[in-house]
Amino acid sequence: MIQTKSKKATIIEKFLSQLSDQFNKNFYWRESQQKLYEMKFAQIPDAFLIESFKNFLIEKLGRDLPTVPYVYEFVKNQRGFEKHWEYYYRGGEYCVHCRTDKDGYTGGYRNVFIWGYKPDGQLSSRLHVAKCNCEAGITHQGATYEELIDAMAAKHPEAQITVSFWDGTRIIDSKSQSSFAWEKRVVAGTVARGADGYEIIWDHPFWRSSIGIRILQCNDIEVPEEWIAEAEYNTASYTAARGIKRKTDNKRKIAADGYKGPTMRSIGAIL
């Protein structure tokens, strides 16, 4: 069966042919470079690559044979280069559990939190970062989060180990799943230990704040609508109050400096 070359492979082959003619390189050099170039420029669109290679031959080709990193750096600095082309792995997109953007171009890591007692009886907590086991994440260096969990569980069998994951609407952080966070709230007086776990102390004002409401929502605990409205109003009022305070402080500083001339107005005041 005859295998046809991809358009990108043909683009790279023509570019390398021009380099080999310029620097008197043989067929074996072109073959070795072809694979490297195809890997390095795999995610850059063909039209952009053609224009970038043309610009390189016109603007940058000199006495020394260019290396792959040197050519890539030139292409990366061309106008219109998209950042995600640099991070998009050939194995595929990053999965919903580890991506750090909406399209899956960046990511690859999961947070793993361990909390429990050491052999000496002291409480210990530690946050780790390990690569995801998805097609793109597995290309990173180091152990996967599953391998890390197995190693920690063998060393600390009584410890509580949690890992970050996507619940369908958001990433649930590993630390927030742990009893560590709830024990902190026991000390703060916002929850109490109950027979079946932790019990919310609903009278505590913390749960009516925007942060408290967010914690309840992340743990799928129903929040009264009037609490949400109250928190949104308080947040807006606080933001407005900070703005007024900032303007007042600026006026005081100007007065303290002894400046008597006109002051700059905001765009809103001008319009």
Secondary structure, 3 states (H helix, E strand, C coil): CCCCCCHHHHHHHHHHHHHHHHHCCCHHHHHHHHHHHHHHCCCCCHHHHHHHHHHHHHHCCCCCCCCHHHHHHHHHCCCCCCHHHHHCCCCCCCCCCCECCCCCCCECEEEEEEEEECCCCCEEEEEEEEECCCCCHHHCCCCEHHHHHHHHHHHCCCCEEEECEECCCCEECHHHHCHHHHHHHHHHCCEEEECCEEEECCCCHHHHCHHHHHHHHHCCCCCCHHHHHHHHHHHHHHHHHHHHHHHHHHHHHHHHHCCCCCCCCCHHHHC
